[in-house]
Amino acid sequence: MYIEDKKFENINFTKEPLTKGNYEYCTFNGCNMHGIDLSDVSFLECNFVDCDMSLSKLQNTAFRDVKFKGTKMLGLNFDDCNTFGLSFSFSECLLDNTSFYKLKLKKTKFQGCRLSGVDFTESDLTSSVFVDCDLQGAVFQNSILEKADLTTSYNYSIDPEQNRIKKAKFSLPAVTGLLTKYDIVIK
């Protein structure tokens, strides 16, 4: 099924299931999608505003040029998504315990997001921007952060020996998160 340029307002998709298909230029505003199965659904240039998508299944889900704003997205496995053309941005979203394992996220923008416990292991975050984001407990292991901008973000712990950070931007005092593994005292 092909759905184009439609607005979905305050729909509880846990009771009224979302039709499987291709959604283009659609807006989902205030919708409850908590724990629903979004497998094999395609979203092209769609907006999700103030939705709850926590714990939804994303097996082969396509997100292409999708914008998430004020959306609760706890425990999602974006690494299960269809990676062809995968691109999105996040503004004021809760992404705790979400996984972006091994994804190419070049130039992805995270603005005002909470990313506690997020898994960025082996992700390519080249030229990505983290504006005013809380990265408490986020995992960066063998990640590419070259030219990434974290100047206004905080609570991160990134091992420069285990990640590629050439030309990445950091600021004081949060840059001390690059020294966490050394268990040193900085005053």
C-alpha positions as CSV (number, residue, x, y, z in Angstrom):
1,M,0.0,0.0,0.0
2,Y,1.2,3.5,-0.9
3,I,0.3,6.4,1.4
4,E,1.3,10.0,0.4
5,D,1.1,13.4,2.1
6,K,-1.2,12.3,5.0
7,K,-1.3,13.6,8.5
8,F,-1.8,11.1,11.4
9,E,-2.9,13.0,14.6
10,N,-3.0,11.4,18.1
11,I,-3.6,7.9,16.8
12,N,-3.0,5.0,19.2
13,F,-1.5,2.5,16.8
14,T,-1.3,-0.1,19.6
15,K,-5.1,-0.4,19.2
16,E,-5.5,0.7,15.6
17,P,-2.7,-1.0,13.7
18,L,-0.6,0.9,11.2
19,T,-1.2,-0.4,7.7
20,K,2.0,-1.9,6.2
21,G,3.2,0.0,3.2
22,N,5.2,2.9,1.9
23,Y,4.6,6.3,3.6
24,E,5.9,9.4,1.8
25,Y,5.8,13.0,3.0
26,C,3.5,11.9,5.9
27,T,3.4,13.5,9.4
28,F,2.8,11.5,12.5
29,N,1.9,13.9,15.4
30,G,1.3,12.7,19.0
31,C,0.9,9.1,17.9
32,N,1.4,6.1,20.2
33,M,3.5,3.5,18.4
34,H,4.9,1.9,21.6
35,G,6.0,-1.6,20.9
36,I,4.3,-2.0,17.5
37,D,5.7,-3.9,14.6
38,L,7.0,-1.5,12.0
39,S,8.9,-4.3,10.1
40,D,9.0,-3.9,6.3
41,V,7.4,-0.4,6.4
42,S,9.0,2.4,4.4
43,F,9.1,6.0,5.5
44,L,10.3,8.6,3.0
45,E,10.6,12.2,4.0
46,C,8.2,11.7,6.9
47,N,8.1,13.6,10.2
48,F,7.4,12.1,13.6
49,V,6.5,14.8,16.2
50,D,5.8,14.1,19.9
51,C,5.3,10.3,19.3
52,D,6.2,7.3,21.4
53,M,8.0,4.7,19.3
54,S,9.7,2.9,22.2
55,L,10.4,-0.8,21.8
56,S,9.0,-0.9,18.3
57,K,10.2,-3.6,16.0
58,L,12.3,-2.2,13.1
59,Q,13.1,-5.3,11.1
60,N,13.8,-4.1,7.5
61,T,12.1,-0.8,8.2
62,A,13.2,2.0,5.8
63,F,13.8,5.5,7.1
64,R,14.9,7.9,4.3
65,D,15.2,11.6,5.1
66,V,13.0,11.2,8.2
67,K,12.8,13.8,10.9
68,F,12.1,12.9,14.5
69,K,11.2,15.7,17.0
70,G,10.2,15.4,20.6
71,T,9.8,11.7,20.1
72,K,10.3,9.0,22.7
73,M,12.4,6.2,21.1
74,L,13.6,4.0,24.0
75,G,15.2,0.6,23.3
76,L,15.0,0.8,19.5
77,N,17.3,-1.3,17.3
78,F,18.0,0.9,14.3
79,D,20.6,-1.7,13.3
80,D,17.7,-4.0,12.2
81,C,16.5,-1.3,9.7
82,N,16.9,-1.5,5.9
83,T,20.2,0.4,5.5
84,F,19.7,1.4,1.9
85,G,19.4,5.2,1.9
86,L,19.1,5.2,5.7
87,S,19.0,8.9,6.9
88,F,17.3,10.7,9.7
89,S,17.7,13.6,12.2
90,F,16.7,13.8,15.8
91,S,15.6,16.9,17.7
92,E,14.7,16.8,21.4
93,C,14.2,13.0,21.4
94,L,14.7,10.4,24.1
95,L,16.9,7.7,22.6
96,D,18.0,5.9,25.7
97,N,19.3,2.3,25.2
98,T,18.9,2.5,21.5
99,S,21.3,0.7,19.1
100,F,23.0,2.1,16.0
101,Y,25.4,-0.8,15.8
102,K,27.5,-0.8,12.6
103,L,25.4,1.8,10.9
104,K,26.6,4.5,8.5
105,L,25.3,7.7,10.1
106,K,27.4,10.3,8.2
107,K,26.2,13.8,8.8
108,T,23.4,12.8,11.1
109,K,22.2,15.5,13.4
110,F,21.2,15.0,17.0
111,Q,20.0,18.1,18.7
112,G,18.9,18.4,22.4
113,C,18.6,14.6,22.7
114,R,19.2,12.3,25.6
115,L,21.3,9.4,24.4
116,S,21.9,7.5,27.6
117,G,23.3,4.0,27.1
118,V,23.1,4.3,23.3
119,D,25.3,1.8,21.3
120,F,27.4,3.5,18.6
121,T,29.8,0.5,18.3
122,E,31.4,0.4,14.9
123,S,29.1,3.2,13.6
124,D,30.4,5.7,11.1
125,L,29.5,9.1,12.5
126,T,31.7,11.1,10.2
127,S,30.7,14.8,10.2
128,S,27.7,14.1,12.5
129,V,26.6,16.8,14.9
130,F,25.6,16.4,18.5
131,V,24.1,19.7,19.7
132,D,23.5,19.9,23.5
133,C,23.1,16.1,23.8
134,D,23.5,14.0,27.0
135,L,25.6,11.0,26.1
136,Q,25.8,9.4,29.6
137,G,26.9,5.8,29.2
138,A,26.8,5.9,25.4
139,V,29.1,3.3,23.9
140,F,31.7,4.3,21.3
141,Q,33.8,1.3,20.3
142,N,35.7,1.2,17.0
143,S,33.5,4.1,15.9
144,I,34.4,6.7,13.3
145,L,33.9,10.2,14.7
146,E,36.1,12.0,12.2
147,K,34.9,15.7,11.8
148,A,32.1,15.0,14.2
149,D,31.0,18.0,16.4
150,L,30.4,17.4,20.1
151,T,31.3,20.9,21.3
152,T,28.1,21.4,23.1
153,S,27.4,17.9,24.3
154,Y,28.4,16.3,27.6
155,N,28.7,13.2,29.7
156,Y,30.4,11.2,27.0
157,S,33.3,8.8,27.4
158,I,35.2,8.1,24.2
159,D,38.5,6.2,24.1
160,P,40.7,7.9,21.4
161,E,42.7,4.7,21.1
162,Q,39.6,2.7,20.2
163,N,37.9,5.2,18.0
164,R,38.8,7.4,15.0
165,I,38.4,11.0,16.2
166,K,40.6,12.9,13.7
167,K,39.4,16.6,13.4
168,A,36.4,15.9,15.7
169,K,35.4,18.9,17.8
170,F,35.1,18.9,21.5
171,S,35.0,21.7,24.2
172,L,36.1,22.1,27.8
173,P,35.3,20.7,30.3
174,A,33.4,17.8,28.6
175,V,36.6,16.9,26.6
176,T,37.8,15.2,29.8
177,G,35.5,12.4,28.6
178,L,38.4,11.4,26.3
179,L,40.5,10.6,29.4
180,T,38.1,8.4,31.3
181,K,39.9,5.2,30.7
182,Y,43.0,6.5,32.4
183,D,41.3,6.8,35.8
184,I,43.0,10.1,36.5
185,V,41.9,13.1,38.6
186,I,41.5,16.4,36.8
187,K,41.0,19.6,38.8
